[in-house]
Amino acid sequence: MNRPIRALAVGCLVLFIAMLININYLQFIHADALDARADNRRVRDAEYSEQRGPILVANKPIALSVASHDQYDFIRQYPQPTLYAPVTGYYSFYSSTGLELTQNDVLTGSDSRFFVNRVVDLFGNNQPEGGSVSLTINPAAQQAAFQGLINLPGDGIGAVAAIEPSTGAILALATLPSYDPNRLSSHDFSAVTENYKALNTDPAKPLQDRAIQEIFPPGSTFKLVTSAAALSNGYTPESTVPGGTSLDLPETTVDLTNENGSDCGGDRISLTQALEISCNVSYGWLGLQLGDNVLRDQAEKFGWGEHYLDDLPGQVTSQFPDNPDQPQTALSAIGQFDVAATPLQMAMVGAGIANHGTVMKPYLVDQVRSPDLEVLSTTEPHELHQAVSPDVANELTQMMVEVVQNGTGTPAQIPGITVAGKTGTAQTSPDRPPYAWFIAFAPADDPKVAVAVLVANVDIPRDEITGGGLAGPIADNVIKAVIGQ
């Protein structure tokens, strides 16, 4: 072989080896990155055309794929759209949210646990199917929560979170306003774009799950955290604390006063009475005695500052201020200043007290099943924190029972059921109505459910906005739905 032919052969061999290396790099090393590219229409079209598995509540689908008889074969449908939108999210050609996002690998069948199913589908030339996701949601509780929000006066907005105290299983997660995910799962992509633009620019933020994705001043419901800190640091339900109409705050000429100028029943009252009538003076004074570090530590034991919900995206962390001065610490102790929490966080406060002081990690996904209904995983409850001792939890429970039986929470009484609760009215600004809160669990001696309700933007006179009057009835209906009344 002469030299030119030999050089040509070597060059061809080098090119062939380079081609093999490139093919292997693209198919094995860089494949995932290429598949994930937003402009990869082939992969996106293929996934969009597959039959996703259902999302189930009480064995009934709240999200499922049905034949579409067009180029994409299947379309995602939501039979009870606004009721479950905060839970399911939506699945569209362009994006996905909620469980449709976090459980995508299960719903498409690409999860590693579906390897055998994928191999069988490949050799059998079958259309791939996704697995199913079963939720912890109690459908009656979810309906009660959402219906209660819908019945609010005017253009009220709000959120409800309910938890099983002993496990952390989420029984209800509702928000208002909600939206229809079917408007975003349509195969009319021009309409989808317009619908998304309208929802995304709506000032009421219907795409936002207020139960987990927005924080609010908790107002007097935070007095449960302050009470927990006090009872854990030497105080008892019978300890006397200052009452009266105002508290002289240090470092400022502004006094802390009670709602409507109340004197809380006297100059000295018990801690139980202070919670019962939600005395700002008493709890501002307690905040000054305990200090911001003790309050912050207690809040963190209930979950403040943590990401604890894995099943849904976008959970924001609840906040307690860093290095507040003394007046700010007093305001923080009554749930004002820069204290902020999600409704789910406040439900966890109630659930932790109900569960003998142990806060459980909240979860929404109960079981994952293969397309042939084989159970692949079941969520096991996990302890998040021991917020208070069982003795303190029992004392605080009895104090919360007094709130509902004799104090600010009397509108939330349920005949035949002992309810433990706490009202809250959080001031915002003079030009907008306050937030109304209610936290409760029941039955108090054997809790089955803990619930937090937030109500905002209601169009009624300002002095008629109370946690017991607005949020309490919604919490009651959720409790009755879980217990079966």
C-alpha positions as CSV (number, residue, x, y, z in Angstrom):
1,M,0.0,0.0,0.0
2,N,1.5,3.3,-1.0
3,R,1.8,6.2,1.4
4,P,-1.3,8.4,0.2
5,I,-3.6,5.4,0.5
6,R,-2.3,4.6,3.9
7,A,-2.8,8.2,5.1
8,L,-6.3,8.2,3.7
9,A,-7.1,4.9,5.6
10,V,-5.7,6.2,8.9
11,G,-7.8,9.4,8.4
12,C,-11.0,7.4,7.8
13,L,-10.3,5.3,10.8
14,V,-9.8,8.4,13.0
15,L,-13.1,9.9,11.7
16,F,-14.9,6.6,12.3
17,I,-13.6,6.4,15.9
18,A,-14.6,10.0,16.5
19,M,-18.1,9.3,15.1
20,L,-18.4,6.3,17.5
21,I,-17.3,8.4,20.5
22,N,-19.7,11.2,19.5
23,I,-22.6,8.8,19.2
24,N,-21.9,7.2,22.5
25,Y,-21.5,10.6,24.1
26,L,-24.9,11.8,22.8
27,Q,-26.8,8.6,23.5
28,F,-25.4,7.7,26.9
29,I,-23.6,10.6,28.6
30,H,-25.4,13.6,27.2
31,A,-28.8,12.0,26.6
32,D,-30.5,13.3,29.8
33,A,-29.4,16.8,29.2
34,L,-30.7,16.7,25.6
35,D,-34.0,15.2,26.6
36,A,-34.4,18.0,29.2
37,R,-33.9,20.8,26.7
38,A,-36.9,23.1,26.5
39,D,-36.7,23.2,22.7
40,N,-36.6,19.4,22.3
41,R,-40.1,19.0,20.7
42,R,-39.6,15.3,19.9
43,V,-39.2,14.3,23.5
44,R,-41.8,16.7,24.7
45,D,-44.3,15.5,22.1
46,A,-43.6,11.9,23.0
47,E,-44.1,12.4,26.8
48,Y,-47.2,14.6,26.2
49,S,-48.7,11.8,24.1
50,E,-48.3,9.1,26.8
51,Q,-51.1,8.1,29.1
52,R,-50.3,9.5,32.5
53,G,-51.4,7.7,35.6
54,P,-54.2,9.1,37.8
55,I,-54.0,11.1,41.0
56,L,-56.5,9.6,43.4
57,V,-58.5,10.7,46.4
58,A,-60.4,7.9,48.2
59,N,-59.8,5.8,45.1
60,K,-61.5,8.3,42.8
61,P,-59.4,10.2,40.2
62,I,-59.0,13.9,40.6
63,A,-56.6,14.0,37.7
64,L,-56.6,11.5,34.8
65,S,-55.7,11.1,31.1
66,V,-58.4,10.3,28.6
67,A,-58.2,9.6,24.8
68,S,-58.1,12.8,22.9
69,H,-58.4,11.3,19.3
70,D,-55.8,13.8,18.0
71,Q,-52.1,13.8,17.4
72,Y,-51.3,13.8,21.1
73,D,-53.5,10.7,21.9
74,F,-54.3,11.7,25.5
75,I,-55.5,14.8,27.3
76,R,-55.3,15.5,31.0
77,Q,-58.6,16.2,32.7
78,Y,-59.6,17.3,36.2
79,P,-63.2,16.3,37.2
80,Q,-63.4,18.6,40.2
81,P,-61.0,21.3,39.0
82,T,-61.3,24.2,41.4
83,L,-61.7,22.0,44.5
84,Y,-58.4,20.2,44.0
85,A,-56.4,22.7,41.9
86,P,-54.0,23.6,44.8
87,V,-53.2,19.9,45.2
88,T,-53.1,18.6,41.6
89,G,-51.7,21.7,40.0
90,Y,-51.9,21.4,36.2
91,Y,-50.2,19.5,33.4
92,S,-49.9,21.3,30.1
93,F,-47.8,21.1,27.0
94,Y,-45.6,24.0,28.3
95,S,-45.3,23.3,32.1
96,S,-46.7,21.7,35.1
97,T,-47.2,22.5,38.8
98,G,-48.4,20.8,42.0
99,L,-48.4,17.0,42.2
100,E,-48.3,16.9,38.4
101,L,-44.8,18.3,38.7
102,T,-43.4,16.6,41.8
103,Q,-44.9,13.2,40.9
104,N,-44.1,13.4,37.2
105,D,-41.8,10.4,37.1
106,V,-44.4,8.2,38.7
107,L,-47.3,9.5,36.6
108,T,-45.3,9.0,33.4
109,G,-43.9,5.6,34.4
110,S,-40.3,6.8,34.1
111,D,-39.6,6.3,37.8
112,S,-36.9,3.7,38.4
113,R,-39.4,1.5,40.2
114,F,-41.2,1.0,36.8
115,F,-38.2,-0.5,35.0
116,V,-39.8,-3.9,34.7
117,N,-43.0,-2.4,33.3
118,R,-41.1,-0.4,30.8
119,V,-39.2,-3.5,29.6
120,V,-42.5,-5.4,29.2
121,D,-44.0,-2.6,27.3
122,L,-41.0,-2.4,25.0
123,F,-41.0,-6.0,24.1
124,G,-44.8,-6.2,23.9
125,N,-45.0,-3.1,21.8
126,N,-47.5,-1.7,24.3
127,Q,-48.2,1.9,24.9
128,P,-46.4,3.0,28.1
129,E,-48.6,3.7,31.1
130,G,-47.9,5.7,34.2
131,G,-48.4,4.7,37.8
132,S,-51.0,6.1,40.2
133,V,-50.6,8.4,43.2
134,S,-53.1,8.0,46.1
135,L,-53.4,11.0,48.5
136,T,-54.2,11.4,52.2
137,I,-56.9,14.0,51.4
138,N,-60.3,13.4,53.1
139,P,-62.8,14.3,50.3
140,A,-65.5,15.4,52.8
141,A,-63.1,17.6,54.7
142,Q,-61.7,19.1,51.4
143,Q,-65.3,19.9,50.3
144,A,-66.2,21.5,53.6
145,A,-63.0,23.6,53.5
146,F,-63.6,24.9,50.0
147,Q,-67.3,25.4,50.4
148,G,-66.6,27.5,53.6
149,L,-64.3,29.7,51.7
150,I,-66.7,30.1,48.8
151,N,-69.4,31.2,51.2
152,L,-67.3,34.1,52.6
153,P,-68.9,37.6,52.1
154,G,-67.8,39.8,49.2
155,D,-64.5,39.0,47.5
156,G,-63.0,37.2,50.4
157,I,-59.9,35.2,50.0
158,G,-58.4,32.6,52.2
159,A,-57.0,29.1,52.8
160,V,-57.6,26.0,54.9
161,A,-55.1,23.4,56.0
162,A,-56.1,20.3,58.0
163,I,-53.8,17.6,59.4
164,E,-54.2,14.3,61.2
165,P,-52.2,15.1,64.3
166,S,-50.8,11.6,65.0
167,T,-49.3,11.1,61.5
168,G,-49.0,14.4,59.7
169,A,-51.2,13.3,56.9
170,I,-52.8,16.3,55.2
171,L,-56.6,15.9,55.2
172,A,-57.5,19.1,53.4
173,L,-55.7,21.8,51.6
174,A,-58.0,24.5,50.1
175,T,-57.5,28.0,48.8
176,L,-59.6,30.8,47.4
177,P,-59.6,32.0,44.7
178,S,-58.9,28.8,42.8
179,Y,-58.7,28.1,39.1
180,D,-59.7,25.5,36.5
181,P,-56.6,23.4,35.5
182,N,-58.6,22.1,32.4
183,R,-58.1,25.6,30.9
184,L,-54.4,24.9,30.9
185,S,-54.3,21.3,29.9
186,S,-56.2,21.9,26.6
187,H,-54.7,21.0,23.2
188,D,-55.8,24.4,22.0
189,F,-52.4,25.9,22.7
190,S,-53.4,29.5,21.8
191,A,-56.2,29.3,24.3
192,V,-53.9,27.8,26.9
193,T,-51.5,30.7,26.4
194,E,-54.2,33.3,26.8
195,N,-55.7,31.5,29.8
196,Y,-52.4,31.3,31.6
197,K,-51.7,35.0,30.9
198,A,-55.1,35.9,32.4
199,L,-54.5,33.8,35.5
200,N,-51.0,34.9,36.0
201,T,-51.8,38.6,35.8
202,D,-55.0,38.3,38.0
203,P,-54.3,40.5,41.1
204,A,-56.1,37.9,43.2
205,K,-53.4,35.3,42.4
206,P,-55.6,32.3,41.7
207,L,-52.5,30.2,40.7
208,Q,-51.0,30.6,44.2
209,D,-51.7,28.1,46.9
210,R,-52.1,30.4,49.9
211,A,-52.1,27.4,52.2
212,I,-48.4,26.8,51.6
213,Q,-47.0,29.4,49.2
214,E,-47.8,32.7,51.1
215,I,-47.1,33.8,54.6
216,F,-49.4,36.1,56.7
217,P,-49.2,37.7,60.2
218,P,-50.8,35.0,62.4
219,G,-52.0,37.6,65.0
220,S,-53.3,36.1,68.2
221,T,-53.0,32.5,67.1
222,F,-49.3,32.9,67.7
223,K,-50.1,33.3,71.4
224,L,-50.2,29.5,71.3
225,V,-46.5,29.5,70.6
226,T,-45.9,32.1,73.3
227,S,-48.0,30.1,75.7
228,A,-45.9,27.0,74.9
229,A,-42.7,28.9,75.6
230,A,-44.1,30.2,78.9
231,L,-45.3,26.8,80.1
232,S,-42.0,25.3,79.1
233,N,-40.1,27.9,81.2
234,G,-41.7,27.9,84.6
235,Y,-45.1,29.3,84.1
236,T,-48.3,27.4,84.7
237,P,-51.9,27.9,83.5
238,E,-52.7,29.4,86.9
239,S,-49.7,31.8,86.9
240,T,-50.8,35.4,87.2
241,V,-49.8,37.9,84.5
242,P,-50.5,41.6,84.0
243,G,-53.9,42.6,82.6
244,G,-55.3,46.0,82.3
245,T,-55.9,48.2,79.2
246,S,-52.3,48.9,78.2
247,L,-48.7,47.8,78.5
248,D,-46.0,50.5,78.8
249,L,-43.4,49.3,76.3
250,P,-39.8,50.2,76.9
251,E,-37.7,52.3,74.5
252,T,-40.9,54.0,73.1
253,T,-43.7,56.3,74.0
254,V,-46.2,54.0,72.3
255,D,-48.2,51.6,74.5
256,L,-49.4,48.2,73.6
257,T,-53.2,48.1,74.0
258,N,-55.9,45.5,73.8
259,E,-58.5,45.1,71.1
260,N,-61.5,47.5,71.7
261,G,-59.8,48.9,74.8
262,S,-60.6,45.9,77.0
263,D,-59.0,45.6,80.4
264,C,-58.8,41.8,80.1
265,G,-60.8,41.4,83.3
266,G,-58.5,43.1,85.8
267,D,-55.0,44.2,86.5
268,R,-53.8,40.7,87.3
269,I,-55.3,37.6,85.6
270,S,-54.3,34.0,85.1
271,L,-52.4,32.8,82.0
272,T,-55.5,30.7,81.2
273,Q,-57.7,33.7,81.3
274,A,-55.2,35.7,79.2
275,L,-55.4,33.1,76.4
276,E,-59.2,32.7,76.8
277,I,-59.8,36.4,76.1
278,S,-56.7,36.9,74.0
279,C,-55.2,39.6,76.1
280,N,-52.5,41.6,74.2
281,V,-51.2,43.2,77.3
282,S,-50.5,39.9,79.0
283,Y,-48.8,38.3,76.0
284,G,-46.8,41.4,75.2
285,W,-45.5,41.3,78.8
286,L,-44.7,37.6,78.5
287,G,-42.7,38.3,75.4
288,L,-40.6,40.8,77.2
289,Q,-40.0,38.4,80.1
290,L,-39.1,35.4,77.9
291,G,-37.1,37.3,75.3
292,D,-36.9,36.9,71.5
293,N,-34.5,34.0,71.6
294,V,-36.9,31.8,73.7
295,L,-39.8,32.8,71.4
296,R,-37.8,32.1,68.3
297,D,-36.6,28.7,69.6
298,Q,-40.1,27.7,70.4
299,A,-41.4,28.7,67.0
300,E,-38.6,26.7,65.3
301,K,-39.7,23.6,67.3
302,F,-43.1,24.0,65.6
303,G,-41.4,24.3,62.2
304,W,-40.7,28.0,61.6
305,G,-37.8,28.5,59.1
306,E,-38.0,25.0,57.7
307,H,-39.0,23.4,54.4
308,Y,-40.9,20.3,55.6
309,L,-43.4,19.6,52.8
310,D,-41.8,17.4,50.0
311,D,-45.0,16.5,48.0
312,L,-45.8,20.0,46.7
313,P,-43.5,22.6,45.2
314,G,-43.2,26.2,46.4
315,Q,-43.7,25.8,50.2
316,V,-42.4,29.1,51.8
317,T,-40.9,29.1,55.2
318,S,-42.6,30.8,58.1
319,Q,-40.6,33.7,59.6
320,F,-39.7,35.1,63.1
321,P,-37.7,38.4,63.2
322,D,-34.0,38.4,63.8
323,N,-32.7,40.6,66.6
324,P,-35.9,42.5,67.4
325,D,-35.7,45.3,70.0
326,Q,-37.9,45.1,73.1
327,P,-41.1,46.7,71.7
328,Q,-40.7,44.5,68.6
329,T,-40.3,41.4,70.8
330,A,-43.5,42.3,72.6
331,L,-45.4,42.7,69.3
332,S,-43.9,39.4,68.0
333,A,-45.3,37.6,71.1
334,I,-48.8,38.5,69.9
335,G,-48.1,37.5,66.3
336,Q,-47.5,41.0,64.9
337,F,-44.4,42.9,63.7
338,D,-42.5,40.6,61.3
339,V,-43.9,37.3,62.5
340,A,-45.4,35.5,59.5
341,A,-46.7,32.0,58.8
342,T,-48.5,29.9,56.3
343,P,-51.9,28.3,57.2
344,L,-50.2,24.9,57.0
345,Q,-47.7,26.0,59.6
346,M,-50.4,27.2,61.9
347,A,-52.2,23.9,61.5
348,M,-49.0,22.2,62.5
349,V,-49.0,24.2,65.7
350,G,-52.4,22.9,66.6
351,A,-51.5,19.4,65.5
352,G,-48.3,19.4,67.6
353,I,-50.2,20.4,70.7
354,A,-52.9,17.8,69.9
355,N,-50.2,15.1,69.5
356,H,-48.8,15.3,73.0
357,G,-46.3,17.9,71.9
358,T,-44.8,16.0,68.9
359,V,-45.0,17.8,65.5
360,M,-45.2,15.3,62.7
361,K,-43.8,16.0,59.2
362,P,-46.7,16.8,56.9
363,Y,-47.3,14.7,53.8
364,L,-49.8,14.4,51.0
365,V,-48.9,11.3,49.0
366,D,-50.1,8.1,50.7
367,Q,-49.3,5.4,48.2
368,V,-47.7,4.9,44.8
369,R,-48.9,2.1,42.6
370,S,-47.8,0.6,39.3
371,P,-50.2,0.4,36.3
372,D,-51.2,-3.1,37.4
373,L,-52.0,-1.7,40.9
374,E,-49.1,-3.2,42.7
375,V,-48.2,-1.1,45.8
376,L,-44.7,0.3,45.2
377,S,-44.4,2.5,48.3
378,T,-46.5,3.7,51.2
379,T,-45.5,6.8,53.2
380,E,-44.5,6.2,56.8
381,P,-45.1,9.0,59.3
382,H,-42.0,10.8,60.6
383,E,-41.5,13.0,63.6
384,L,-40.4,16.5,62.8
385,H,-39.8,17.9,66.3
386,Q,-40.8,17.5,69.9
387,A,-42.1,21.0,70.3
388,V,-43.2,20.8,74.0
389,S,-43.4,18.1,76.6
390,P,-46.6,16.0,76.9
391,D,-47.4,17.7,80.2
392,V,-47.2,21.2,78.6
393,A,-49.2,20.0,75.6
394,N,-51.9,18.8,78.0
395,E,-52.0,22.1,79.9
396,L,-52.2,24.0,76.7
397,T,-55.0,21.8,75.4
398,Q,-57.1,22.6,78.5
399,M,-56.4,26.3,78.0
400,M,-57.5,26.0,74.4
401,V,-60.7,24.2,75.4
402,E,-61.4,27.2,77.7
403,V,-61.0,29.5,74.7
404,V,-63.8,27.7,72.9
405,Q,-66.1,27.1,75.9
406,N,-65.8,30.5,77.5
407,G,-63.7,32.9,75.5
408,T,-63.2,34.4,72.1
409,G,-63.8,31.0,70.3
410,T,-67.4,30.3,71.5
411,P,-68.8,30.6,67.9
412,A,-66.7,27.5,67.1
413,Q,-68.5,25.2,69.6
414,I,-69.8,21.9,68.3
415,P,-72.5,20.1,70.2
416,G,-71.3,16.8,71.6
417,I,-67.6,17.5,70.6
418,T,-65.0,19.2,72.8
419,V,-63.1,21.6,70.6
420,A,-59.7,23.1,71.5
421,G,-59.1,26.3,69.6
422,K,-57.6,29.8,69.3
423,T,-58.8,32.8,67.5
424,G,-56.7,35.4,65.8
425,T,-57.2,38.8,64.2
426,A,-54.0,40.2,62.6
427,Q,-53.9,43.9,61.8
428,T,-52.3,44.8,58.4
429,S,-52.7,48.4,57.4
430,P,-55.5,51.0,58.0
431,D,-56.6,50.8,54.4
432,R,-57.3,47.1,54.3
433,P,-59.3,44.7,56.5
434,P,-57.5,42.6,59.1
435,Y,-56.8,38.8,58.7
436,A,-59.1,36.5,60.6
437,W,-57.7,33.2,61.9
438,F,-58.9,30.2,63.7
439,I,-56.8,27.1,64.8
440,A,-58.6,24.1,66.3
441,F,-58.3,20.4,67.0
442,A,-60.9,17.9,68.0
443,P,-62.0,15.9,69.9
444,A,-59.8,17.5,72.5
445,D,-59.3,14.3,74.4
446,D,-58.6,12.1,71.3
447,P,-57.7,14.4,68.4
448,K,-58.5,13.2,64.9
449,V,-57.9,16.5,63.0
450,A,-56.2,19.8,63.5
451,V,-57.2,22.7,61.2
452,A,-56.1,26.2,60.5
453,V,-58.3,28.7,58.6
454,L,-57.2,32.1,57.2
455,V,-59.7,34.6,55.9
456,A,-58.8,37.9,54.3
457,N,-60.3,40.7,52.2
458,V,-63.9,40.2,53.4
459,D,-66.3,43.0,52.6
460,I,-67.9,43.6,56.0
461,P,-67.4,46.3,58.7
462,R,-64.0,46.2,60.2
463,D,-65.3,45.6,63.7
464,E,-67.2,42.5,62.6
465,I,-64.0,40.7,61.3
466,T,-63.1,38.1,64.0
467,G,-61.4,34.8,63.9
468,G,-64.2,33.1,65.8
469,G,-67.0,34.6,63.7
470,L,-65.5,34.2,60.2
471,A,-62.9,31.4,60.3
472,G,-64.4,29.4,63.2
473,P,-67.4,28.0,61.4
474,I,-65.2,26.8,58.5
475,A,-63.0,25.0,60.9
476,D,-66.1,23.5,62.6
477,N,-67.3,22.1,59.3
478,V,-64.0,20.6,58.5
479,I,-63.8,18.9,61.9
480,K,-67.4,17.5,61.5
481,A,-66.5,16.2,58.1
482,V,-63.5,14.3,59.4
483,I,-65.2,13.0,62.5
484,G,-68.3,12.1,60.5
485,Q,-71.0,14.3,62.0
